[in-house]
Amino acid sequence: MITTQIEIHASPESVRRVLLDFPNISEWHTGFVKSITPLDTNNPFAVGKKLHCVMKDFEFDSIITENSPNKFAWQGPPVMTVSGLHSFLVEPSKSHPGGTIFTQMEEYSGGISFLMQPWLLGKPIKGQFEEFNMDLKKKCESP
C-alpha cells in the first residue's frame, strides 16, 4: 500500500469540491494526472459508474467503489496481474480547526503486488501522489 497525507488549511467541503472538479484539474495540477472524465453524465459519481483516467504515461477506465462525504475511491483494471484500489480521504483536521487532513492511497492486489511497496516499484508513485497533494493544497489555500 502507498499512502500519502497532507494538512490543508481549508474546509473538507472546499477540498472535496476542488478535488472532484475533474474538468479543471489541469488548471492547478500539471503532474502525472492529466484528466479524469466521468463516462456517464447521469449521476456520474455514483458507485459503479466509470471514469476515464489519463495519467502521464498511460490511461485506463476505473469503476467508482465509494463516494461518501469523506471518501472517494475507484478500482483500476489489472495491469500485469496487479490492480489498484485508489482512495482519496477528506477528513476534518484535529490539529487545525476548520482545516482538512487529505490522504491519498493505493491498495494493490494480485500476484506481484508486493513489488508495489513505497521502497520498491512504488517509490515514484508515492512521489507523484505527494506532488498532487501539494498542488491540491496550494489550490485550496489560494484566495
N, CA, C and O atoms as a GROMACS GRO file, in nm:
protein
  572
    1MET      N    1   0.085  -0.118   0.000
    1MET     CA    2   0.000   0.000   0.000
    1MET      C    3   0.089   0.124   0.000
    1MET      O    4   0.192   0.128   0.067
    2ILE      N    5   0.048   0.222  -0.076
    2ILE     CA    6   0.116   0.351  -0.078
    2ILE      C    7   0.019   0.452  -0.020
    2ILE      O    8  -0.095   0.464  -0.065
    3THR      N    9   0.064   0.527   0.081
    3THR     CA   10  -0.020   0.625   0.148
    3THR      C   11   0.055   0.757   0.161
    3THR      O   12   0.171   0.759   0.202
    4THR      N   13  -0.012   0.866   0.126
    4THR     CA   14   0.044   1.000   0.147
    4THR      C   15  -0.063   1.084   0.216
    4THR      O   16  -0.182   1.059   0.202
    5GLN      N   17  -0.017   1.185   0.290
    5GLN     CA   18  -0.111   1.267   0.365
    5GLN      C   19  -0.057   1.409   0.373
    5GLN      O   20   0.063   1.431   0.379
    6ILE      N   21  -0.150   1.505   0.374
    6ILE     CA   22  -0.111   1.646   0.385
    6ILE      C   23  -0.221   1.722   0.460
    6ILE      O   24  -0.339   1.690   0.448
    7GLU      N   25  -0.179   1.821   0.535
    7GLU     CA   26  -0.271   1.911   0.605
    7GLU      C   27  -0.304   2.027   0.511
    7GLU      O   28  -0.214   2.089   0.455
    8ILE      N   29  -0.433   2.055   0.495
    8ILE     CA   30  -0.476   2.165   0.409
    8ILE      C   31  -0.558   2.262   0.492
    8ILE      O   32  -0.652   2.222   0.561
    9HIS      N   33  -0.523   2.390   0.486
    9HIS     CA   34  -0.594   2.492   0.563
    9HIS      C   35  -0.714   2.542   0.484
    9HIS      O   36  -0.720   2.657   0.440
   10ALA      N   37  -0.809   2.452   0.466
   10ALA     CA   38  -0.937   2.480   0.401
   10ALA      C   39  -1.034   2.373   0.451
   10ALA      O   40  -0.991   2.266   0.495
   11SER      N   41  -1.161   2.401   0.445
   11SER     CA   42  -1.260   2.306   0.497
   11SER      C   43  -1.264   2.178   0.414
   11SER      O   44  -1.231   2.181   0.295
   12PRO      N   45  -1.302   2.067   0.475
   12PRO     CA   46  -1.316   1.943   0.398
   12PRO      C   47  -1.410   1.959   0.279
   12PRO      O   48  -1.387   1.901   0.173
   13GLU      N   49  -1.516   2.037   0.295
   13GLU     CA   50  -1.611   2.058   0.186
   13GLU      C   51  -1.543   2.129   0.068
   13GLU      O   52  -1.565   2.094  -0.048
   14SER      N   53  -1.462   2.229   0.099
   14SER     CA   54  -1.390   2.302  -0.007
   14SER      C   55  -1.289   2.212  -0.077
   14SER      O   56  -1.279   2.214  -0.200
   15VAL      N   57  -1.216   2.133   0.000
   15VAL     CA   58  -1.116   2.042  -0.058
   15VAL      C   59  -1.185   1.941  -0.149
   15VAL      O   60  -1.138   1.915  -0.260
   16ARG      N   61  -1.294   1.884  -0.102
   16ARG     CA   62  -1.367   1.785  -0.182
   16ARG      C   63  -1.420   1.847  -0.312
   16ARG      O   64  -1.417   1.784  -0.417
   17ARG      N   65  -1.469   1.970  -0.302
   17ARG     CA   66  -1.523   2.039  -0.420
   17ARG      C   67  -1.412   2.058  -0.526
   17ARG      O   68  -1.435   2.034  -0.644
   18VAL      N   69  -1.295   2.102  -0.483
   18VAL     CA   70  -1.183   2.120  -0.576
   18VAL      C   71  -1.138   1.986  -0.632
   18VAL      O   72  -1.118   1.972  -0.753
   19LEU      N   73  -1.124   1.886  -0.546
   19LEU     CA   74  -1.078   1.754  -0.588
   19LEU      C   75  -1.167   1.693  -0.694
   19LEU      O   76  -1.118   1.639  -0.794
   20LEU      N   77  -1.298   1.700  -0.675
   20LEU     CA   78  -1.392   1.635  -0.766
   20LEU      C   79  -1.434   1.722  -0.885
   20LEU      O   80  -1.518   1.682  -0.965
   21ASP      N   81  -1.375   1.840  -0.896
   21ASP     CA   82  -1.399   1.925  -1.013
   21ASP      C   83  -1.302   1.880  -1.123
   21ASP      O   84  -1.211   1.953  -1.162
   22PHE      N   85  -1.323   1.758  -1.170
   22PHE     CA   86  -1.230   1.694  -1.263
   22PHE      C   87  -1.200   1.775  -1.389
   22PHE      O   88  -1.085   1.774  -1.434
   23PRO      N   89  -1.298   1.845  -1.449
   23PRO     CA   90  -1.265   1.920  -1.571
   23PRO      C   91  -1.158   2.027  -1.550
   23PRO      O   92  -1.093   2.069  -1.646
   24ASN      N   93  -1.138   2.070  -1.426
   24ASN     CA   94  -1.042   2.178  -1.401
   24ASN      C   95  -0.912   2.132  -1.335
   24ASN      O   96  -0.831   2.217  -1.296
   25ILE      N   97  -0.890   2.003  -1.322
   25ILE     CA   98  -0.766   1.955  -1.258
   25ILE      C   99  -0.642   2.010  -1.327
   25ILE      O  100  -0.547   2.049  -1.260
   26SER      N  101  -0.643   2.016  -1.458
   26SER     CA  102  -0.523   2.061  -1.530
   26SER      C  103  -0.490   2.208  -1.505
   26SER      O  104  -0.380   2.253  -1.538
   27GLU      N  105  -0.584   2.284  -1.448
   27GLU     CA  106  -0.556   2.424  -1.416
   27GLU      C  107  -0.467   2.438  -1.293
   27GLU      O  108  -0.394   2.536  -1.281
   28TRP      N  109  -0.471   2.341  -1.202
   28TRP     CA  110  -0.392   2.352  -1.080
   28TRP      C  111  -0.291   2.238  -1.061
   28TRP      O  112  -0.206   2.244  -0.972
   29HIS      N  113  -0.300   2.134  -1.144
   29HIS     CA  114  -0.204   2.023  -1.134
   29HIS      C  115  -0.150   1.992  -1.273
   29HIS      O  116  -0.225   1.960  -1.365
   30THR      N  117  -0.019   2.000  -1.287
   30THR     CA  118   0.044   1.974  -1.416
   30THR      C  119   0.132   1.850  -1.411
   30THR      O  120   0.215   1.828  -1.500
   31GLY      N  121   0.115   1.769  -1.309
   31GLY     CA  122   0.196   1.649  -1.291
   31GLY      C  123   0.140   1.528  -1.361
   31GLY      O  124   0.103   1.535  -1.478
   32PHE      N  125   0.132   1.417  -1.289
   32PHE     CA  126   0.100   1.288  -1.351
   32PHE      C  127  -0.046   1.272  -1.389
   32PHE      O  128  -0.075   1.195  -1.480
   33VAL      N  129  -0.139   1.341  -1.323
   33VAL     CA  130  -0.281   1.331  -1.360
   33VAL      C  131  -0.309   1.433  -1.470
   33VAL      O  132  -0.298   1.553  -1.447
   34LYS      N  133  -0.344   1.385  -1.587
   34LYS     CA  134  -0.373   1.474  -1.699
   34LYS      C  135  -0.521   1.505  -1.709
   34LYS      O  136  -0.559   1.620  -1.732
   35SER      N  137  -0.606   1.404  -1.692
   35SER     CA  138  -0.751   1.428  -1.692
   35SER      C  139  -0.823   1.308  -1.631
   35SER      O  140  -0.775   1.195  -1.635
   36ILE      N  141  -0.939   1.337  -1.576
   36ILE     CA  142  -1.030   1.234  -1.525
   36ILE      C  143  -1.168   1.273  -1.577
   36ILE      O  144  -1.217   1.383  -1.550
   37THR      N  145  -1.231   1.182  -1.650
   37THR     CA  146  -1.358   1.214  -1.715
   37THR      C  147  -1.462   1.109  -1.681
   37THR      O  148  -1.443   0.991  -1.711
   38PRO      N  149  -1.574   1.149  -1.620
   38PRO     CA  150  -1.683   1.054  -1.599
   38PRO      C  151  -1.736   1.006  -1.735
   38PRO      O  152  -1.750   1.086  -1.827
   39LEU      N  153  -1.765   0.878  -1.746
   39LEU     CA  154  -1.814   0.822  -1.872
   39LEU      C  155  -1.966   0.821  -1.880
   39LEU      O  156  -2.022   0.780  -1.982
   40ASP      N  157  -2.032   0.864  -1.775
   40ASP     CA  158  -2.178   0.869  -1.772
   40ASP      C  159  -2.220   1.005  -1.719
   40ASP      O  160  -2.173   1.046  -1.613
   41THR      N  161  -2.305   1.075  -1.790
   41THR     CA  162  -2.348   1.208  -1.746
   41THR      C  163  -2.463   1.202  -1.647
   41THR      O  164  -2.492   1.301  -1.580
   42ASN      N  165  -2.530   1.087  -1.636
   42ASN     CA  166  -2.640   1.070  -1.543
   42ASN      C  167  -2.583   1.019  -1.410
   42ASN      O  168  -2.545   0.903  -1.399
   43ASN      N  169  -2.577   1.108  -1.309
   43ASN     CA  170  -2.522   1.075  -1.178
   43ASN      C  171  -2.380   1.018  -1.191
   43ASN      O  172  -2.355   0.904  -1.152
   44PRO      N  173  -2.287   1.098  -1.247
   44PRO     CA  174  -2.155   1.047  -1.286
   44PRO      C  175  -2.066   0.998  -1.173
   44PRO      O  176  -1.971   0.924  -1.199
   45PHE      N  177  -2.094   1.037  -1.047
   45PHE     CA  178  -2.008   0.996  -0.936
   45PHE      C  179  -2.070   0.887  -0.850
   45PHE      O  180  -2.024   0.862  -0.739
   46ALA      N  181  -2.174   0.821  -0.901
   46ALA     CA  182  -2.238   0.713  -0.826
   46ALA      C  183  -2.149   0.589  -0.825
   46ALA      O  184  -2.073   0.564  -0.919
   47VAL      N  185  -2.160   0.512  -0.718
   47VAL     CA  186  -2.087   0.385  -0.709
   47VAL      C  187  -2.126   0.298  -0.828
   47VAL      O  188  -2.244   0.285  -0.860
   48GLY      N  189  -2.026   0.239  -0.891
   48GLY     CA  190  -2.049   0.154  -1.008
   48GLY      C  191  -2.029   0.226  -1.141
   48GLY      O  192  -2.017   0.162  -1.245
   49LYS      N  193  -2.026   0.360  -1.138
   49LYS     CA  194  -2.003   0.437  -1.261
   49LYS      C  195  -1.854   0.434  -1.297
   49LYS      O  196  -1.769   0.410  -1.212
   50LYS      N  197  -1.826   0.459  -1.425
   50LYS     CA  198  -1.688   0.453  -1.474
   50LYS      C  199  -1.628   0.592  -1.495
   50LYS      O  200  -1.698   0.689  -1.527
   51LEU      N  201  -1.497   0.598  -1.474
   51LEU     CA  202  -1.418   0.718  -1.501
   51LEU      C  203  -1.309   0.681  -1.601
   51LEU      O  204  -1.249   0.573  -1.592
   52HIS      N  205  -1.283   0.770  -1.695
   52HIS     CA  206  -1.169   0.750  -1.785
   52HIS      C  207  -1.055   0.836  -1.730
   52HIS      O  208  -1.067   0.959  -1.723
   53CYS      N  209  -0.946   0.773  -1.693
   53CYS     CA  210  -0.834   0.841  -1.629
   53CYS      C  211  -0.714   0.844  -1.724
   53CYS      O  212  -0.670   0.740  -1.773
   54VAL      N  213  -0.663   0.964  -1.749
   54VAL     CA  214  -0.544   0.980  -1.832
   54VAL      C  215  -0.432   1.029  -1.740
   54VAL      O  216  -0.439   1.138  -1.684
   55MET      N  217  -0.329   0.947  -1.728
   55MET     CA  218  -0.213   0.980  -1.647
   55MET      C  219  -0.098   1.016  -1.739
   55MET      O  220  -0.112   1.011  -1.862
   56LYS      N  221   0.015   1.050  -1.683
   56LYS     CA  222   0.130   1.094  -1.762
   56LYS      C  223   0.171   0.992  -1.868
   56LYS      O  224   0.195   1.030  -1.983
   57ASP      N  225   0.178   0.865  -1.833
   57ASP     CA  226   0.230   0.764  -1.926
   57ASP      C  227   0.130   0.657  -1.966
   57ASP      O  228   0.164   0.566  -2.043
   58PHE      N  229   0.006   0.665  -1.917
   58PHE     CA  230  -0.092   0.562  -1.950
   58PHE      C  231  -0.232   0.613  -1.923
   58PHE      O  232  -0.251   0.716  -1.857
   59GLU      N  233  -0.331   0.540  -1.973
   59GLU     CA  234  -0.471   0.573  -1.944
   59GLU      C  235  -0.548   0.445  -1.921
   59GLU      O  236  -0.509   0.337  -1.966
   60PHE      N  237  -0.660   0.459  -1.850
   60PHE     CA  238  -0.740   0.343  -1.813
   60PHE      C  239  -0.880   0.387  -1.773
   60PHE      O  240  -0.904   0.505  -1.746
   61ASP      N  241  -0.971   0.291  -1.770
   61ASP     CA  242  -1.105   0.314  -1.716
   61ASP      C  243  -1.111   0.251  -1.578
   61ASP      O  244  -1.061   0.141  -1.557
   62SER      N  245  -1.172   0.321  -1.486
   62SER     CA  246  -1.186   0.271  -1.350
   62SER      C  247  -1.334   0.272  -1.311
   62SER      O  248  -1.417   0.335  -1.377
   63ILE      N  249  -1.364   0.202  -1.204
   63ILE     CA  250  -1.502   0.194  -1.154
   63ILE      C  251  -1.507   0.254  -1.014
   63ILE      O  252  -1.429   0.216  -0.927
   64ILE      N  253  -1.598   0.347  -0.992
   64ILE     CA  254  -1.614   0.410  -0.862
   64ILE      C  255  -1.665   0.306  -0.762
   64ILE      O  256  -1.767   0.241  -0.786
   65THR      N  257  -1.593   0.292  -0.651
   65THR     CA  258  -1.631   0.194  -0.548
   65THR      C  259  -1.688   0.260  -0.423
   65THR      O  260  -1.756   0.194  -0.345
   66GLU      N  261  -1.661   0.388  -0.404
   66GLU     CA  262  -1.716   0.459  -0.289
   66GLU      C  263  -1.720   0.608  -0.317
   66GLU      O  264  -1.628   0.664  -0.377
   67ASN      N  265  -1.828   0.671  -0.274
   67ASN     CA  266  -1.842   0.815  -0.283
   67ASN      C  267  -1.923   0.861  -0.163
   67ASN      O  268  -2.046   0.868  -0.168
   68SER      N  269  -1.852   0.893  -0.056
   68SER     CA  270  -1.915   0.942   0.066
   68SER      C  271  -1.855   1.079   0.096
   68SER      O  272  -1.759   1.119   0.031
   69PRO      N  273  -1.910   1.152   0.192
   69PRO     CA  274  -1.855   1.285   0.220
   69PRO      C  275  -1.705   1.285   0.252
   69PRO      O  276  -1.636   1.383   0.223
   70ASN      N  277  -1.654   1.176   0.310
   70ASN     CA  278  -1.513   1.172   0.348
   70ASN      C  279  -1.425   1.085   0.260
   70ASN      O  280  -1.304   1.082   0.279
   71LYS      N  281  -1.484   1.014   0.162
   71LYS     CA  282  -1.401   0.924   0.082
   71LYS      C  283  -1.454   0.913  -0.060
   71LYS      O  284  -1.574   0.901  -0.084
   72PHE      N  285  -1.359   0.917  -0.154
   72PHE     CA  286  -1.389   0.891  -0.295
   72PHE      C  287  -1.288   0.788  -0.342
   72PHE      O  288  -1.167   0.810  -0.329
   73ALA      N  289  -1.335   0.676  -0.396
   73ALA     CA  290  -1.244   0.568  -0.434
   73ALA      C  291  -1.286   0.504  -0.566
   73ALA      O  292  -1.404   0.501  -0.601
   74TRP      N  293  -1.184   0.454  -0.638
   74TRP     CA  294  -1.211   0.380  -0.761
   74TRP      C  295  -1.118   0.260  -0.770
   74TRP      O  296  -1.008   0.259  -0.714
   75GLN      N  297  -1.165   0.159  -0.842
   75GLN     CA  298  -1.086   0.038  -0.868
   75GLN      C  299  -1.036   0.045  -1.011
   75GLN      O  300  -1.114   0.058  -1.105
   76GLY      N  301  -0.904   0.038  -1.027
   76GLY     CA  302  -0.845   0.036  -1.160
   76GLY      C  303  -0.841  -0.106  -1.214
   76GLY      O  304  -0.859  -0.202  -1.139
   77PRO      N  305  -0.817  -0.120  -1.344
   77PRO     CA  306  -0.811  -0.253  -1.406
   77PRO      C  307  -0.679  -0.322  -1.373
   77PRO      O  308  -0.581  -0.255  -1.338
   78PRO      N  309  -0.675  -0.454  -1.383
   78PRO     CA  310  -0.548  -0.523  -1.360
   78PRO      C  311  -0.447  -0.491  -1.471
   78PRO      O  312  -0.482  -0.487  -1.590
   79VAL      N  313  -0.324  -0.469  -1.430
   79VAL     CA  314  -0.213  -0.448  -1.523
   79VAL      C  315  -0.102  -0.544  -1.482
   79VAL      O  316  -0.047  -0.533  -1.372
   80MET      N  317  -0.070  -0.638  -1.568
   80MET     CA  318   0.032  -0.739  -1.538
   80MET      C  319   0.005  -0.806  -1.402
   80MET      O  320   0.096  -0.815  -1.319
   81THR      N  321  -0.114  -0.852  -1.380
   81THR     CA  322  -0.161  -0.923  -1.260
   81THR      C  323  -0.169  -0.836  -1.134
   81THR      O  324  -0.186  -0.889  -1.025
   82VAL      N  325  -0.157  -0.705  -1.147
   82VAL     CA  326  -0.169  -0.616  -1.032
   82VAL      C  327  -0.282  -0.518  -1.059
   82VAL      O  328  -0.289  -0.458  -1.166
   83SER      N  329  -0.371  -0.502  -0.961
   83SER     CA  330  -0.474  -0.399  -0.972
   83SER      C  331  -0.468  -0.312  -0.848
   83SER      O  332  -0.420  -0.354  -0.743
   84GLY      N  333  -0.519  -0.189  -0.862
   84GLY     CA  334  -0.512  -0.096  -0.751
   84GLY      C  335  -0.646  -0.036  -0.717
   84GLY      O  336  -0.726  -0.003  -0.804
   85LEU      N  337  -0.669  -0.022  -0.588
   85LEU     CA  338  -0.786   0.050  -0.536
   85LEU      C  339  -0.734   0.185  -0.491
   85LEU      O  340  -0.659   0.194  -0.394
   86HIS      N  341  -0.774   0.291  -0.561
   86HIS     CA  342  -0.725   0.426  -0.533
   86HIS      C  343  -0.828   0.500  -0.448
   86HIS      O  344  -0.947   0.500  -0.481
   87SER      N  345  -0.783   0.562  -0.340
   87SER     CA  346  -0.874   0.631  -0.250
   87SER      C  347  -0.824   0.770  -0.215
   87SER      O  348  -0.704   0.793  -0.200
   88PHE      N  349  -0.919   0.862  -0.204
   88PHE     CA  350  -0.894   0.996  -0.151
   88PHE      C  351  -0.978   1.008  -0.024
   88PHE      O  352  -1.099   0.988  -0.028
   89LEU      N  353  -0.915   1.041   0.087
   89LEU     CA  354  -0.986   1.065   0.212
   89LEU      C  355  -0.979   1.214   0.243
   89LEU      O  356  -0.872   1.274   0.236
   90VAL      N  357  -1.092   1.273   0.277
   90VAL     CA  358  -1.102   1.415   0.307
   90VAL      C  359  -1.166   1.424   0.445
   90VAL      O  360  -1.288   1.410   0.459
   91GLU      N  361  -1.082   1.447   0.548
   91GLU     CA  362  -1.130   1.441   0.686
   91GLU      C  363  -1.098   1.569   0.762
   91GLU      O  364  -0.997   1.635   0.734
   92PRO      N  365  -1.184   1.606   0.856
   92PRO     CA  366  -1.156   1.725   0.936
   92PRO      C  367  -1.024   1.711   1.012
   92PRO      O  368  -0.993   1.605   1.065
   93SER      N  369  -0.948   1.819   1.015
   93SER     CA  370  -0.822   1.820   1.089
   93SER      C  371  -0.849   1.824   1.238
   93SER      O  372  -0.939   1.893   1.284
   94LYS      N  373  -0.771   1.748   1.313
   94LYS     CA  374  -0.782   1.751   1.459
   94LYS      C  375  -0.691   1.859   1.518
   94LYS      O  376  -0.715   1.906   1.629
   95SER      N  377  -0.587   1.898   1.444
   95SER     CA  378  -0.492   1.995   1.497
   95SER      C  379  -0.518   2.138   1.449
   95SER      O  380  -0.472   2.234   1.511
   96HIS      N  381  -0.592   2.154   1.338
   96HIS     CA  382  -0.624   2.287   1.286
   96HIS      C  383  -0.774   2.295   1.259
   96HIS      O  384  -0.820   2.255   1.152
   97PRO      N  385  -0.852   2.346   1.355
   97PRO     CA  386  -0.997   2.355   1.337
   97PRO      C  387  -1.033   2.426   1.206
   97PRO      O  388  -0.979   2.532   1.174
   98GLY      N  389  -1.125   2.366   1.132
   98GLY     CA  390  -1.167   2.420   1.004
   98GLY      C  391  -1.082   2.372   0.888
   98GLY      O  392  -1.114   2.397   0.772
   99GLY      N  393  -0.973   2.302   0.920
   99GLY     CA  394  -0.884   2.250   0.816
   99GLY      C  395  -0.915   2.106   0.781
   99GLY      O  396  -1.012   2.047   0.831
  100THR      N  397  -0.832   2.050   0.695
  100THR     CA  398  -0.855   1.916   0.640
  100THR      C  399  -0.727   1.834   0.643
  100THR      O  400  -0.618   1.885   0.617
  101ILE      N  401  -0.741   1.707   0.675
  101ILE     CA  402  -0.635   1.610   0.651
  101ILE      C  403  -0.674   1.539   0.522
  101ILE      O  404  -0.778   1.473   0.516
  102PHE      N  405  -0.590   1.552   0.419
  102PHE     CA  406  -0.614   1.487   0.290
  102PHE      C  407  -0.520   1.369   0.278
  102PHE      O  408  -0.398   1.383   0.289
  103THR      N  409  -0.577   1.252   0.254
  103THR     CA  410  -0.499   1.130   0.239
  103THR      C  411  -0.527   1.071   0.102
  103THR      O  412  -0.642   1.062   0.059
  104GLN      N  413  -0.421   1.033   0.034
  104GLN     CA  414  -0.433   0.966  -0.095
  104GLN      C  415  -0.361   0.832  -0.082
  104GLN      O  416  -0.248   0.826  -0.035
  105MET      N  417  -0.429   0.726  -0.125
  105MET     CA  418  -0.364   0.595  -0.112
  105MET      C  419  -0.403   0.501  -0.223
  105MET      O  420  -0.506   0.516  -0.288
  106GLU      N  421  -0.317   0.404  -0.243
  106GLU     CA  422  -0.338   0.299  -0.343
  106GLU      C  423  -0.312   0.166  -0.274
  106GLU      O  424  -0.204   0.142  -0.221
  107GLU      N  425  -0.414   0.080  -0.275
  107GLU     CA  426  -0.400  -0.055  -0.219
  107GLU      C  427  -0.390  -0.152  -0.336
  107GLU      O  428  -0.482  -0.162  -0.418
  108TYR      N  429  -0.280  -0.223  -0.344
  108TYR     CA  430  -0.256  -0.314  -0.456
  108TYR      C  431  -0.293  -0.456  -0.420
  108TYR      O  432  -0.281  -0.499  -0.305
  109SER      N  433  -0.340  -0.529  -0.521
  109SER     CA  434  -0.368  -0.672  -0.504
  109SER      C  435  -0.324  -0.744  -0.631
  109SER      O  436  -0.311  -0.683  -0.737
  110GLY      N  437  -0.304  -0.872  -0.618
  110GLY     CA  438  -0.262  -0.952  -0.734
  110GLY      C  439  -0.128  -1.019  -0.709
  110GLY      O  440  -0.063  -0.997  -0.608
  111GLY      N  441  -0.090  -1.102  -0.804
  111GLY     CA  442   0.026  -1.188  -0.791
  111GLY      C  443   0.157  -1.121  -0.755
  111GLY      O  444   0.232  -1.174  -0.673
  112ILE      N  445   0.186  -1.007  -0.814
  112ILE     CA  446   0.314  -0.942  -0.786
  112ILE      C  447   0.295  -0.806  -0.717
  112ILE      O  448   0.380  -0.717  -0.727
  113SER      N  449   0.184  -0.791  -0.647
  113SER     CA  450   0.153  -0.663  -0.583
  113SER      C  451   0.255  -0.626  -0.476
  113SER      O  452   0.271  -0.508  -0.444
  114PHE      N  453   0.325  -0.724  -0.420
  114PHE     CA  454   0.426  -0.695  -0.317
  114PHE      C  455   0.537  -0.604  -0.371
  114PHE      O  456   0.606  -0.537  -0.294
  115LEU      N  457   0.556  -0.602  -0.502
  115LEU     CA  458   0.659  -0.517  -0.562
  115LEU      C  459   0.621  -0.369  -0.561
  115LEU      O  460   0.707  -0.284  -0.584
  116MET      N  461   0.495  -0.339  -0.536
  116MET     CA  462   0.447  -0.201  -0.542
  116MET      C  463   0.461  -0.128  -0.408
  116MET      O  464   0.391  -0.030  -0.384
  117GLN      N  465   0.548  -0.173  -0.322
  117GLN     CA  466   0.572  -0.107  -0.193
  117GLN      C  467   0.645   0.025  -0.217
  117GLN      O  468   0.713   0.040  -0.318
  118PRO      N  469   0.630   0.122  -0.125
  118PRO     CA  470   0.691   0.254  -0.146
  118PRO      C  471   0.844   0.252  -0.157
  118PRO      O  472   0.902   0.347  -0.210
  119TRP      N  473   0.908   0.149  -0.111
  119TRP     CA  474   1.054   0.142  -0.119
  119TRP      C  475   1.101   0.062  -0.240
  119TRP      O  476   1.222   0.049  -0.262
  120LEU      N  477   1.008   0.007  -0.319
  120LEU     CA  478   1.043  -0.068  -0.440
  120LEU      C  479   0.986   0.005  -0.562
  120LEU      O  480   1.016   0.122  -0.583
  121LEU      N  481   0.904  -0.064  -0.641
  121LEU     CA  482   0.847  -0.004  -0.762
  121LEU      C  483   0.749   0.109  -0.732
  121LEU      O  484   0.719   0.191  -0.819
  122GLY      N  485   0.698   0.114  -0.609
  122GLY     CA  486   0.602   0.218  -0.572
  122GLY      C  487   0.665   0.352  -0.538
  122GLY      O  488   0.592   0.449  -0.517
  123LYS      N  489   0.797   0.360  -0.532
  123LYS     CA  490   0.863   0.485  -0.492
  123LYS      C  491   0.826   0.603  -0.581
  123LYS      O  492   0.790   0.709  -0.528
  124PRO      N  493   0.833   0.591  -0.715
  124PRO     CA  494   0.793   0.707  -0.797
  124PRO      C  495   0.645   0.740  -0.784
  124PRO      O  496   0.606   0.857  -0.795
  125ILE      N  497   0.562   0.639  -0.761
  125ILE     CA  498   0.418   0.664  -0.744
  125ILE      C  499   0.395   0.747  -0.619
  125ILE      O  500   0.314   0.840  -0.620
  126LYS      N  501   0.464   0.713  -0.511
  126LYS     CA  502   0.450   0.790  -0.387
  126LYS      C  503   0.488   0.936  -0.412
  126LYS      O  504   0.419   1.027  -0.364
  127GLY      N  505   0.595   0.960  -0.486
  127GLY     CA  506   0.635   1.097  -0.519
  127GLY      C  507   0.529   1.170  -0.600
  127GLY      O  508   0.506   1.289  -0.580
  128GLN      N  509   0.466   1.099  -0.693
  128GLN     CA  510   0.360   1.160  -0.774
  128GLN      C  511   0.239   1.195  -0.688
  128GLN      O  512   0.178   1.300  -0.707
  129PHE      N  513   0.204   1.108  -0.593
  129PHE     CA  514   0.094   1.138  -0.501
  129PHE      C  515   0.127   1.263  -0.419
  129PHE      O  516   0.042   1.350  -0.403
  130GLU      N  517   0.250   1.271  -0.368
  130GLU     CA  518   0.290   1.386  -0.287
  130GLU      C  519   0.285   1.515  -0.367
  130GLU      O  520   0.245   1.619  -0.315
  131GLU      N  521   0.325   1.510  -0.494
  131GLU     CA  522   0.318   1.627  -0.581
  131GLU      C  523   0.172   1.669  -0.602
  131GLU      O  524   0.140   1.788  -0.595
  132PHE      N  525   0.083   1.573  -0.628
  132PHE     CA  526  -0.059   1.602  -0.645
  132PHE      C  527  -0.115   1.665  -0.517
  132PHE      O  528  -0.187   1.765  -0.523
  133ASN      N  529  -0.082   1.606  -0.402
  133ASN     CA  530  -0.131   1.657  -0.274
  133ASN      C  531  -0.088   1.803  -0.253
  133ASN      O  532  -0.169   1.885  -0.210
  134MET      N  533   0.037   1.834  -0.284
  134MET     CA  534   0.088   1.970  -0.267
  134MET      C  535   0.016   2.067  -0.361
  134MET      O  536  -0.017   2.179  -0.322
  135ASP      N  537  -0.008   2.025  -0.484
  135ASP     CA  538  -0.081   2.110  -0.578
  135ASP      C  539  -0.224   2.134  -0.530
  135ASP      O  540  -0.276   2.246  -0.541
  136LEU      N  541  -0.288   2.030  -0.477
  136LEU     CA  542  -0.424   2.045  -0.423
  136LEU      C  543  -0.424   2.142  -0.306
  136LEU      O  544  -0.511   2.228  -0.296
  137LYS      N  545  -0.326   2.129  -0.218
  137LYS     CA  546  -0.314   2.220  -0.104
  137LYS      C  547  -0.301   2.365  -0.151
  137LYS      O  548  -0.371   2.453  -0.101
  138LYS      N  549  -0.211   2.389  -0.247
  138LYS     CA  550  -0.191   2.525  -0.298
  138LYS      C  551  -0.320   2.581  -0.356
  138LYS      O  552  -0.355   2.697  -0.332
  139LYS      N  553  -0.391   2.500  -0.434
  139LYS     CA  554  -0.517   2.544  -0.494
  139LYS      C  555  -0.621   2.576  -0.388
  139LYS      O  556  -0.686   2.680  -0.394
  140CYS      N  557  -0.636   2.488  -0.290
  140CYS     CA  558  -0.739   2.505  -0.188
  140CYS      C  559  -0.709   2.621  -0.093
  140CYS      O  560  -0.801   2.683  -0.039
  141GLU      N  561  -0.582   2.651  -0.073
  141GLU     CA  562  -0.544   2.757   0.020
  141GLU      C  563  -0.528   2.893  -0.048
  141GLU      O  564  -0.509   2.994   0.020
  142SER      N  565  -0.536   2.896  -0.181
  142SER     CA  566  -0.520   3.024  -0.251
  142SER      C  567  -0.652   3.102  -0.246
  142SER      O  568  -0.760   3.042  -0.246
  143PRO      N  569  -0.641   3.235  -0.243
  143PRO     CA  570  -0.764   3.316  -0.234
  143PRO      C  571  -0.848   3.312  -0.360
  143PRO      O  572  -0.953   3.375  -0.366
   0.00000   0.00000   0.00000
